Amino acid sequence: TWFCDPQSPWQKGTVENTNGRARKWLSRDIDPLSISEQDLKEICDRLNTTPRKCLGYKTPAEVFRQKLLAQVRSGG
């Protein structure tokens, strides 16, 4: 996620942390239109496969997969 929900200031830390992580590979002087789809996919893969303390040291991909499977199993 890149934007906080309205009236949800507690989300700002996570957003700023994610932006900081992305800056490792995307400096401020890079033209966003010059980045290839492959490069963007690699950056997303890195972000989604890095364990996070706020997720109990699981990766965002693991948490997403668990929540998706739980939703599918519950039928809804």
QUILIN-V608895 format. One record per run of one state. SS is the DSSP state (@ for helix, = for strand, . for the rest). FROM is the first residue (numbers start at 1). TO is the last residue. If there is no record, write none. Layout:
ss = (SS,SS)
from = (FROM,FROM)
to = (TO,TO)
//
This chain:
ss = (.,@,.,@,.,@,.,=,@,.,=,@,.)
from = (1,9,23,32,35,37,49,51,53,56,58,60,74)
to = (8,22,31,34,36,48,50,52,55,57,59,73,76)
//
